[in-house]
Amino acid sequence: MKVLILGGDGYLGWPTSMHLSAHGHEVLAVDNYLRRNLCRTESSEPLFDVPNLHRRAESWKAKSGKTIDVRIGDLADWDFIADVFQSFKPDAVIHYAEQPSAPYSMKDRSTAALTFHNNLGVTFNVIQAMHEFAPDAHLVKLGTMGEYGTPNIDIEEGWLKVEHKGRSEKFLFPRQAGSLYHTTKVLDTDLLWFYVRTWGLRVTDLMQGPVYGLETYENAGEESLYPFFNYDELFGTVINRFMVQAVVGYPLTVYGKGGQTRGYLNIKDTLQCLRLSIENPAANGELRIFNQFVETFSVNDIAELVRKSGSRLGLDVQVQNLPNPRKEMEEHYYNPAHTGLLELGLQPHFLDDAAIDDMMRLIMSYEDRIQKDCIFRDVKWKK
Amino acid sequence: MKVLILGGDGYLGWPTSMHLSAHGHEVLAVDNYLRRNLCRTESSEPLFDVPNLHRRAESWKAKSGKTIDVRIGDLADWDFIADVFQSFKPDAVIHYAEQPSAPYSMKDRSTAALTFHNNLGVTFNVIQAMHEFAPDAHLVKLGTMGEYGTPNIDIEEGWLKVEHKGRSEKFLFPRQAGSLYHTTKVLDTDLLWFYVRTWGLRVTDLMQGPVYGLETYENAGEESLYPFFNYDELFGTVINRFMVQAVVGYPLTVYGKGGQTRGYLNIKDTLQCLRLSIENPAANGELRIFNQFVETFSVNDIAELVRKSGSRLGLDVQVQNLPNPRKEMEEHYYNPAHTGLLELGLQPHFLDDAAIDDMMRLIMSYEDRIQKDCIFRDVKWKK
């Protein structure tokens, strides 16, 4: 299958490119290095340098004998995206091409504007390009579990049947997100749902939880094939960040009461979920939604898992409760469904002692590269 | 009260400016003439020319002795909107500044892109400007009843309490709109709701139905103070357009079965609703939503009302059913609540025989200006 990966340089984009290539798909990875540029601008560099996308594709070719094609350009530019679609003629499109950080989106007006215009502008162009050049291709869009927020009812898988005054209707599950970044994904879903109904596009929207991990099926032991690994408050997801903080002796920073609960998954499971979605496409005119995570943890749970792992590895890990810079519930009901991807064949990896200790040991081998002073970023949701 | 009216040149913006001025408010009307420019580009000129916004304000001053201040500029440009907010220091902001046509938004990729980027870009800037320069001012945003679509359950006033598996939660009423234009308003509401929760903005979001009419409390008999009156399929709302078609002997064009039902209101009631909203503001941190219409009609109902009025006035009005160029249900349940504005004091005008005959007679006085060949526009939702 010809798979176009938008945002193919990112934390998930590059591992996905290799994974689908390894499974026999013809991959074109497209990126404009926005994430790299933002990390440099904010001095939020990842744990180790990664080669540019062309060099990564060369390393992959050397290791696997397989080709990943690469194009660098801005998908918010219509001429560029039109040329990508027309020349590659994808069977499937994976859309990761968004500014991915919640705190970055809340930092100030200009980071908010960049997030808003980039994320919505690219999604708009992707929809238009699918319609004009690949109307029967399957779009797999990365959403987020954060679209749902933390409602006081069970979170269903994308849709909710509502009974009201003796009548009933099926709606998109109501969405109310906790950051501008997450809200751009809510808006993406609304926009996709309109064009699925109107133009008959085939779309899978993946409501993904925070991802952790570094090693995948394709890169184990090959540093030149590792993804970005950020560990600061802007671009580091919480499990990755806490593990780095533990290694470098920086107290684990729990915001508020720490009861904030989310669904998490190993990067290996992200890859499986993407491949399963691609290989089992949605129908024309279908907006298929999967909740993409494996297990739920509170922030306190994660701090405790990392503390215990540190203890096993000889580290004295401290936990510090800080005033919450975000606007979010710190204790709440959370019971989201997540059966769709298991039914497609997902073989989940759990965050057990062996998994967390392996990741901690890998990070410990990079201990001298950790920049302690870039962890704390002081982004407040409301000044 | 100091009221900033964004989109103050439009079909509703200019009458609102006069109405609030007449009621003792200090009004600044801002516009970039986008609507005028689009009408000219598309050769969808209104029934009669209207003076520019500066000239309109002069006419209003001559008639009423009251001043409406005017600024021309693009609210999607941060420097401009920041200067408007900082210099005027509004107590209330009315946000009409959006591309208002559903068919225009569905015409082609470039009209879709203009609609999407203009509407969302202005709303984003308005939110940021409220937060930075007028955090306690009250934002009144024009949404649309079209945000709800035509669900099979009663449409409540903005919010829905959901009971699900023994638990309950209050959500924004689920939204699924029928055009890109309407979808931009769904996205506006989602974005407003995020920033209301996060920053404590005070917002009223008015879910308005299609408006009809020309004469208001302030402009009766004064052509120089009339609003735009479009009657083509791009920019003419259905009741206004059908009346013009009846006058000029162009069959009333009912799409499909004609059972499409919506909530309508007289332009005079729009003015009351806006004034009542401004004078009874939402609280800080409140997203207040009103459904703003007076009575519901199907398209067939409207065609019959116009046909009968024509008959009373000596016109032989034909009705023609055309294949529906839109994607919408042509027969459906429709029972939307609309009590909030009545409770604030709205005195509704109904579309009775006298009202429709008066409007028809006024249009008949402009019969020689009607450009019959600009009515049909052939915009299809899916090619």
Interface residues (C-beta under 8 A of the other chain):
Chain A: W78 R109 A112 A113 F116 H117 L120 G121 F124 Q128 E132 P151 N152 I153 D154 L160 V162 E163 H164 K165 R167 S168 E169 F171 L172 P174 R175 Q176 A177 L180 T183 V186 L187 D190 L191 W193 F194 R197 T198 W199 G200 K327 Y333 W381 K382
Chain B: W78 R109 A112 A113 F116 H117 L120 G121 F124 Q128 E132 P151 N152 I153 D154 L160 V162 E163 H164 K165 R167 S168 E169 F171 L172 P174 R175 Q176 A177 L180 T183 V186 L187 D190 L191 W193 F194 R197 T198 W199 G200 K327 Y333 W381 K382
